[in-house]
Amino acid sequence: MPRILFVPVGGSPVELAIPRGLEAMQQQVGGYIEMVTLEDGIDLVCNEEGKLDGYPINRRIPEIRDTVRGDFFISRHDDEGETVDLTDEDVKKYTKRFS
């Protein structure tokens, strides 16, 4: 189960481990997923219909020049695109950024 950083609306980031696969990712964000690359190997995973469904604003993300609505999480992927554990440095960096 890969280690991710879950960022709830209005809350502080929380380190979690989720099962591999699309279903587990969709469960975390409450629907269909959208993956946005923040940097090499790091993805922000959110609900792709968050705006359409009227989800509350969570955070502003400069990389996409927009806001993310609803809960999202940060994950890392390998060269094959599989979700793998965030490193300790990743957790520290993104916890600081989204706190």
LUMPAPA-361986 format. One record per atom (N, C-alpha, C, CB): residue number from 1; x, z, y. Coordinates in nm, 4 decimals. Glycine has a CB too. Layout:
! LUMPAPA-361986
NODE  seq        xx        zz        yy
NODE  NUM         X         Z         Y
...
END
This chain:
! LUMPAPA-361986
NODE  seq        xx        zz        yy
NODE    1    0.0849    0.0000   -0.1173
NODE    1    0.0000    0.0000    0.0000
NODE    1    0.0896    0.0000    0.1239
NODE    1   -0.0967    0.1226   -0.0003
NODE    2    0.0831   -0.1061    0.2021
NODE    2    0.1690   -0.1164    0.3203
NODE    2    0.1345   -0.0128    0.4275
NODE    2    0.1588   -0.2557    0.3792
NODE    3    0.2373    0.0325    0.4945
NODE    3    0.2235    0.1261    0.6064
NODE    3    0.1943    0.0461    0.7327
NODE    3    0.3526    0.2136    0.6241
NODE    4    0.0865    0.0842    0.8029
NODE    4    0.0463    0.0193    0.9267
NODE    4    0.0320    0.1252    1.0353
NODE    4   -0.0863   -0.0596    0.9081
NODE    5    0.0087    0.0798    1.1581
NODE    5   -0.0221    0.1689    1.2686
NODE    5   -0.1603    0.1303    1.3210
NODE    5    0.0873    0.1607    1.3817
NODE    6   -0.2575    0.2168    1.2956
NODE    6   -0.3964    0.1930    1.3352
NODE    6   -0.4168    0.2446    1.4767
NODE    6   -0.4958    0.2614    1.2365
NODE    7   -0.4793    0.1608    1.5631
NODE    7   -0.5005    0.1974    1.7033
NODE    7   -0.6508    0.1949    1.7323
NODE    7   -0.4231    0.1003    1.7997
NODE    8   -0.7156    0.3125    1.7293
NODE    8   -0.8597    0.3170    1.7540
NODE    8   -0.8918    0.3089    1.9032
NODE    8   -0.9191    0.4447    1.6950
NODE    9   -1.0109    0.2610    1.9343
NODE    9   -1.0570    0.2583    2.0729
NODE    9   -1.0568    0.4014    2.1268
NODE    9   -1.1997    0.1940    2.0842
NODE   10   -0.9917    0.4214    2.2419
NODE   10   -0.9917    0.5510    2.3066
NODE   10   -0.9111    0.6585    2.2373
NODE   10   -1.1281    0.5970    2.3201
NODE   11   -0.8336    0.6213    2.1368
NODE   11   -0.7574    0.7206    2.0622
NODE   11   -0.6104    0.6880    2.0549
NODE   11   -0.8119    0.7339    1.9242
NODE   12   -0.5369    0.7796    1.9975
NODE   12   -0.3935    0.7610    1.9782
NODE   12   -0.3664    0.6877    1.8476
NODE   12   -0.3208    0.8963    1.9795
NODE   13   -0.2553    0.6132    1.8411
NODE   13   -0.2185    0.5447    1.7177
NODE   13   -0.1989    0.6417    1.6018
NODE   13   -0.0923    0.4641    1.7390
NODE   14   -0.2390    0.5962    1.4821
NODE   14   -0.2295    0.6773    1.3612
NODE   14   -0.1636    0.5935    1.2520
NODE   14   -0.3703    0.7283    1.3159
NODE   15   -0.0633    0.6499    1.1889
NODE   15    0.0039    0.5831    1.0783
NODE   15   -0.0835    0.5939    0.9534
NODE   15    0.1449    0.6446    1.0532
NODE   16   -0.1098    0.4795    0.8887
NODE   16   -0.1913    0.4750    0.7676
NODE   16   -0.1261    0.3856    0.6637
NODE   16   -0.3333    0.4255    0.7992
NODE   17   -0.1701    0.3992    0.5408
NODE   17   -0.1344    0.3056    0.4334
NODE   17   -0.2656    0.2449    0.3859
NODE   17   -0.0552    0.3772    0.3140
NODE   18   -0.2709    0.1118    0.3805
NODE   18   -0.3928    0.0440    0.3360
NODE   18   -0.3610   -0.0458    0.2166
NODE   18   -0.4553   -0.0389    0.4516
NODE   19   -0.4600   -0.0715    0.1323
NODE   19   -0.4376   -0.1641    0.0210
NODE   19   -0.4034   -0.3039    0.0729
NODE   19   -0.5620   -0.1702   -0.0701
NODE   20   -0.3333   -0.3793   -0.0061
NODE   20   -0.3037   -0.5188    0.0302
NODE   20   -0.4314   -0.6010    0.0209
NODE   20   -0.1928   -0.5790   -0.0623
NODE   21   -0.4388   -0.7043    0.1010
NODE   21   -0.5478   -0.7991    0.0895
NODE   21   -0.6396   -0.8044    0.2105
NODE   21   -0.6274   -0.7671   -0.0299
NODE   22   -0.7107   -0.9144    0.2175
NODE   22   -0.7995   -0.9438    0.3288
NODE   22   -0.9096   -0.8410    0.3456
NODE   22   -0.8601   -1.0788    0.3109
NODE   23   -0.9694   -0.7978    0.2358
NODE   23   -1.0810   -0.7028    0.2433
NODE   23   -1.0407   -0.5728    0.3128
NODE   23   -1.1334   -0.6722    0.1031
NODE   24   -0.9256   -0.5204    0.2787
NODE   24   -0.8777   -0.3950    0.3389
NODE   24   -0.8515   -0.4145    0.4880
NODE   24   -0.7490   -0.3455    0.2679
NODE   25   -0.7978   -0.5297    0.5241
NODE   25   -0.7710   -0.5579    0.6655
NODE   25   -0.9025   -0.5686    0.7426
NODE   25   -0.6884   -0.6885    0.6808
NODE   26   -0.9994   -0.6364    0.6849
NODE   26   -1.1291   -0.6509    0.7503
NODE   26   -1.1978   -0.5159    0.7664
NODE   26   -1.2185   -0.7461    0.6710
NODE   27   -1.1829   -0.4303    0.6694
NODE   27   -1.2440   -0.2980    0.6765
NODE   27   -1.1876   -0.2174    0.7944
NODE   27   -1.2218   -0.2223    0.5446
NODE   28   -1.0593   -0.2306    0.8193
NODE   28   -0.9964   -0.1563    0.9293
NODE   28   -1.0474   -0.1990    1.0665
NODE   28   -0.8464   -0.1740    0.9240
NODE   29   -1.0808   -0.3279    1.0820
NODE   29   -1.1230   -0.3781    1.2134
NODE   29   -1.2723   -0.4061    1.2216
NODE   29   -1.0472   -0.5038    1.2467
NODE   30   -1.3437   -0.3867    1.1137
NODE   30   -1.4891   -0.4014    1.1162
NODE   30   -1.5402   -0.5440    1.1146
NODE   30   -1.5420   -0.3348    1.2350
NODE   31   -1.4667   -0.6354    1.0538
NODE   31   -1.5144   -0.7739    1.0448
NODE   31   -1.4010   -0.8717    1.0215
NODE   31   -1.5891   -0.8122    1.1710
NODE   32   -1.4294   -0.9989    1.0534
NODE   32   -1.3285   -1.1035    1.0365
NODE   32   -1.2049   -1.0717    1.1197
NODE   32   -1.3857   -1.2412    1.0759
NODE   33   -1.0884   -1.1017    1.0642
NODE   33   -0.9644   -1.0667    1.1337
NODE   33   -0.9069   -1.1826    1.2126
NODE   33   -0.8621   -1.0179    1.0351
NODE   34   -0.8350   -1.1451    1.3166
NODE   34   -0.7507   -1.2366    1.3927
NODE   34   -0.6138   -1.1724    1.3961
NODE   34   -0.8072   -1.2643    1.5386
NODE   35   -0.5104   -1.2501    1.3671
NODE   35   -0.3740   -1.1981    1.3696
NODE   35   -0.3005   -1.2599    1.4878
NODE   35   -0.2995   -1.2281    1.2358
NODE   36   -0.2420   -1.1743    1.5705
NODE   36   -0.1673   -1.2169    1.6880
NODE   36   -0.0234   -1.1700    1.6700
NODE   36   -0.2303   -1.1602    1.8206
NODE   37    0.0714   -1.2615    1.6779
NODE   37    0.2123   -1.2249    1.6654
NODE   37    0.2605   -1.1626    1.7947
NODE   37    0.2984   -1.3475    1.6293
NODE   38    0.3124   -1.0404    1.7855
NODE   38    0.3685   -0.9725    1.9021
NODE   38    0.5176   -0.9995    1.9150
NODE   38    0.3432   -0.8222    1.8934
NODE   39    0.5843   -1.0063    1.8017
NODE   39    0.7262   -1.0392    1.7956
NODE   39    0.7548   -1.0815    1.6520
NODE   39    0.8174   -0.9173    1.8404
NODE   40    0.8744   -1.1287    1.6263
NODE   40    0.9080   -1.1784    1.4937
NODE   40    0.8789   -1.0734    1.3870
NODE   40    1.0550   -1.2200    1.4882
NODE   41    0.7871   -1.1057    1.2965
NODE   41    0.7556   -1.0171    1.1851
NODE   41    0.6511   -0.9119    1.2130
NODE   41    0.8770   -0.9508    1.1413
NODE   42    0.6065   -0.8996    1.3385
NODE   42    0.5085   -0.7973    1.3762
NODE   42    0.3789   -0.8639    1.4214
NODE   42    0.5645   -0.7059    1.4886
NODE   43    0.2690   -0.8193    1.3625
NODE   43    0.1373   -0.8732    1.3967
NODE   43    0.0447   -0.7648    1.4486
NODE   43    0.0747   -0.9412    1.2758
NODE   44   -0.0407   -0.8030    1.5418
NODE   44   -0.1529   -0.7207    1.5840
NODE   44   -0.2734   -0.7813    1.5135
NODE   44   -0.1703   -0.7169    1.7434
NODE   45   -0.3470   -0.7007    1.4391
NODE   45   -0.4622   -0.7486    1.3626
NODE   45   -0.5871   -0.6849    1.4221
NODE   45   -0.4484   -0.7145    1.2094
NODE   46   -0.6802   -0.7717    1.4682
NODE   46   -0.8012   -0.7226    1.5326
NODE   46   -0.9224   -0.8001    1.4816
NODE   46   -0.7900   -0.7342    1.6861
NODE   47   -1.0398   -0.7606    1.5268
NODE   47   -1.1634   -0.8295    1.4916
NODE   47   -1.1729   -0.9541    1.5781
NODE   47   -1.2887   -0.7371    1.5105
NODE   48   -1.1798   -1.0717    1.5144
NODE   48   -1.1797   -1.1957    1.5907
NODE   48   -1.3065   -1.2154    1.6731
NODE   48   -1.1620   -1.3120    1.4978
NODE   49   -1.4119   -1.1420    1.6425
NODE   49   -1.5368   -1.1559    1.7172
NODE   49   -1.5661   -1.0324    1.8026
NODE   49   -1.6527   -1.1813    1.6212
NODE   50   -1.4635   -0.9534    1.8299
NODE   50   -1.4810   -0.8301    1.9059
NODE   50   -1.5452   -0.8513    2.0419
NODE   50   -1.3491   -0.7631    1.9238
NODE   51   -1.5021   -0.9550    2.1131
NODE   51   -1.5612   -0.9835    2.2445
NODE   51   -1.7051   -1.0305    2.2308
NODE   51   -1.4787   -1.0892    2.3188
NODE   52   -1.7267   -1.1229    2.1394
NODE   52   -1.8625   -1.1768    2.1191
NODE   52   -1.9609   -1.0687    2.0782
NODE   52   -1.8608   -1.2867    2.0132
NODE   53   -1.9147   -0.9732    1.9990
NODE   53   -2.0016   -0.8670    1.9496
NODE   53   -2.0109   -0.7478    2.0460
NODE   53   -1.9521   -0.8197    1.8149
NODE   54   -1.9429   -0.7569    2.1600
NODE   54   -1.9522   -0.6519    2.2608
NODE   54   -1.8768   -0.5244    2.2288
NODE   54   -2.0928   -0.6186    2.2823
NODE   55   -1.7715   -0.5338    2.1491
NODE   55   -1.6911   -0.4151    2.1188
NODE   55   -1.6264   -0.3638    2.2480
NODE   55   -1.5820   -0.4472    2.0111
NODE   56   -1.6026   -0.2333    2.2580
NODE   56   -1.5387   -0.1793    2.3781
NODE   56   -1.3920   -0.2215    2.3875
NODE   56   -1.5493   -0.0267    2.3793
NODE   57   -1.3431   -0.2292    2.5106
NODE   57   -1.2025   -0.2631    2.5330
NODE   57   -1.1151   -0.1528    2.4751
NODE   57   -1.1729   -0.2832    2.6848
NODE   58   -1.0129   -0.1949    2.4027
NODE   58   -0.9184   -0.1002    2.3455
NODE   58   -0.7910   -0.0964    2.4302
NODE   58   -0.8855   -0.1376    2.1991
NODE   59   -0.7165   -0.2040    2.4328
NODE   59   -0.5914   -0.2095    2.5080
NODE   59   -0.5735   -0.3497    2.5667
NODE   59   -0.4703   -0.1717    2.4173
NODE   60   -0.4980   -0.3567    2.6770
NODE   60   -0.4559   -0.4855    2.7330
NODE   60   -0.3265   -0.5245    2.6631
NODE   60   -0.4367   -0.4782    2.8901
NODE   61   -0.3179   -0.6501    2.6217
NODE   61   -0.2010   -0.6986    2.5478
NODE   61   -0.1370   -0.8129    2.6285
NODE   61   -0.2413   -0.7468    2.4024
NODE   62   -0.0238   -0.7859    2.6934
NODE   62    0.0396   -0.8886    2.7768
NODE   62    0.0752   -1.0173    2.7014
NODE   62    0.1641   -0.8322    2.8387
NODE   63    0.1112   -1.0057    2.5744
NODE   63    0.1505   -1.1244    2.4968
NODE   63    0.0388   -1.2283    2.4881
NODE   63    0.1923   -1.0832    2.3564
NODE   64   -0.0853   -1.1827    2.4947
NODE   64   -0.1983   -1.2776    2.4867
NODE   64   -0.2713   -1.2899    2.6206
NODE   64   -0.2977   -1.2334    2.3773
NODE   65   -0.2205   -1.2182    2.7210
NODE   65   -0.2812   -1.2191    2.8546
NODE   65   -0.4302   -1.1877    2.8497
NODE   65   -0.2594   -1.3543    2.9213
NODE   66   -0.4634   -1.0883    2.7715
NODE   66   -0.6036   -1.0530    2.7527
NODE   66   -0.6128   -0.9111    2.6969
NODE   66   -0.6743   -1.1542    2.6582
NODE   67   -0.7354   -0.8680    2.6758
NODE   67   -0.7588   -0.7377    2.6150
NODE   67   -0.8003   -0.7555    2.4698
NODE   67   -0.8663   -0.6591    2.6928
NODE   68   -0.7768   -0.6521    2.3926
NODE   68   -0.8267   -0.6470    2.2552
NODE   68   -0.9455   -0.5537    2.2579
NODE   68   -0.7159   -0.5987    2.1522
NODE   69   -1.0516   -0.5948    2.1921
NODE   69   -1.1720   -0.5126    2.1860
NODE   69   -1.1901   -0.4610    2.0442
NODE   69   -1.2967   -0.5927    2.2316
NODE   70   -1.2287   -0.3351    2.0349
NODE   70   -1.2450   -0.2725    1.9049
NODE   70   -1.1135   -0.2204    1.8508
NODE   70   -1.3056   -0.3698    1.8073
NODE   71   -1.1235   -0.1552    1.7364
NODE   71   -1.0043   -0.1016    1.6706
NODE   71   -0.9132   -0.2156    1.6253
NODE   71   -1.0438   -0.0129    1.5501
NODE   72   -0.7835   -0.1902    1.6254
NODE   72   -0.6875   -0.2874    1.5732
NODE   72   -0.5748   -0.2126    1.5051
NODE   72   -0.6326   -0.3793    1.6861
NODE   73   -0.4879   -0.2885    1.4387
NODE   73   -0.3690   -0.2262    1.3811
NODE   73   -0.2497   -0.3175    1.3930
NODE   73   -0.3922   -0.1898    1.2353
NODE   74   -0.1335   -0.2553    1.3829
NODE   74   -0.0055   -0.3250    1.3867
NODE   74    0.0500   -0.3251    1.2451
NODE   74    0.0946   -0.2578    1.4878
NODE   75    0.0958   -0.4427    1.2017
NODE   75    0.1543   -0.4540    1.0683
NODE   75    0.2785   -0.5420    1.0755
NODE   75    0.0514   -0.5119    0.9667
NODE   76    0.3524   -0.5416    0.9679
NODE   76    0.4724   -0.6259    0.9551
NODE   76    0.4497   -0.7200    0.8381
NODE   76    0.6033   -0.5394    0.9340
NODE   77    0.5052   -0.8430    0.8489
NODE   77    0.4967   -0.9371    0.7373
NODE   77    0.6363   -0.9872    0.7004
NODE   77    0.4042   -1.0560    0.7728
NODE   78    0.6483   -1.0267    0.5738
NODE   78    0.7763   -1.0797    0.5261
NODE   78    0.7800   -1.2311    0.5442
NODE   78    0.7993   -1.0425    0.3775
NODE   79    0.8846   -1.2945    0.4926
NODE   79    0.9027   -1.4390    0.5077
NODE   79    0.7943   -1.5210    0.4403
NODE   79    1.0357   -1.4791    0.4528
NODE   80    0.7263   -1.4628    0.3407
NODE   80    0.6185   -1.5323    0.2708
NODE   80    0.4817   -1.5039    0.3337
NODE   80    0.6173   -1.4920    0.1239
NODE   81    0.4790   -1.4221    0.4396
NODE   81    0.3544   -1.3901    0.5059
NODE   81    0.2801   -1.2714    0.4474
NODE   81    0.2670   -1.5073    0.5029
NODE   82    0.3404   -1.2033    0.3501
NODE   82    0.2785   -1.0863    0.2885
NODE   82    0.2966   -0.9639    0.3786
NODE   82    0.3389   -1.0601    0.1483
NODE   83    0.1950   -0.8800    0.3856
NODE   83    0.2040   -0.7566    0.4629
NODE   83    0.2959   -0.6586    0.3921
NODE   83    0.0643   -0.6943    0.4841
NODE   84    0.3913   -0.6055    0.4682
NODE   84    0.4872   -0.5080    0.4163
NODE   84    0.4895   -0.3875    0.5102
NODE   84    0.6301   -0.5709    0.4021
NODE   85    0.5580   -0.2814    0.4681
NODE   85    0.5651   -0.1580    0.5480
NODE   85    0.6271   -0.1814    0.6846
NODE   85    0.6447   -0.0521    0.4739
NODE   86    0.5671   -0.1160    0.7860
NODE   86    0.6354   -0.1048    0.9135
NODE   86    0.7584   -0.0172    0.8926
NODE   86    0.5412   -0.0460    1.0240
NODE   87    0.8630   -0.0423    0.9681
NODE   87    0.9806    0.0433    0.9624
NODE   87    0.9562    0.1679    1.0483
NODE   87    1.1075   -0.0336    1.0103
NODE   88    1.0408    0.2685    1.0321
NODE   88    1.0311    0.3876    1.1164
NODE   88    1.0451    0.3493    1.2638
NODE   88    1.1391    0.4913    1.0770
NODE   89    1.1338    0.2549    1.2926
NODE   89    1.1541    0.2094    1.4303
NODE   89    1.0290    0.1409    1.4842
NODE   89    1.2740    0.1139    1.4382
NODE   90    0.9624    0.0591    1.3994
NODE   90    0.8372   -0.0061    1.4406
NODE   90    0.7320    0.0982    1.4778
NODE   90    0.7839   -0.0976    1.3278
NODE   91    0.7158    0.1976    1.3916
NODE   91    0.6153    0.3017    1.4144
NODE   91    0.6435    0.3732    1.5457
NODE   91    0.6131    0.4028    1.2974
NODE   92    0.7684    0.4086    1.5686
NODE   92    0.8058    0.4789    1.6911
NODE   92    0.7784    0.3911    1.8138
NODE   92    0.9547    0.5202    1.6865
NODE   93    0.8212    0.2670    1.8081
NODE   93    0.8061    0.1747    1.9219
NODE   93    0.6590    0.1532    1.9576
NODE   93    0.8721    0.0395    1.8901
NODE   94    0.5762    0.1225    1.8579
NODE   94    0.4370    0.0889    1.8865
NODE   94    0.3494    0.2125    1.9084
NODE   94    0.3805    0.0062    1.7735
NODE   95    0.3904    0.3260    1.8542
NODE   95    0.3190    0.4506    1.8865
NODE   95    0.3394    0.4812    2.0343
NODE   95    0.3689    0.5700    1.7975
NODE   96    0.4619    0.4673    2.0809
NODE   96    0.4917    0.4908    2.2231
NODE   96    0.4151    0.3912    2.3102
NODE   96    0.6444    0.4793    2.2499
NODE   97    0.4176    0.2658    2.2720
NODE   97    0.3533    0.1612    2.3521
NODE   97    0.2024    0.1823    2.3653
NODE   97    0.3805    0.0249    2.2906
NODE   98    0.1365    0.2219    2.2558
NODE   98   -0.0094    0.2292    2.2578
NODE   98   -0.0639    0.3713    2.2731
NODE   98   -0.0637    0.1691    2.1322
NODE   99    0.0221    0.4686    2.3035
NODE   99   -0.0254    0.6064    2.3255
NODE   99   -0.0797    0.6224    2.4660
NODE   99    0.0878    0.7079    2.3011
END
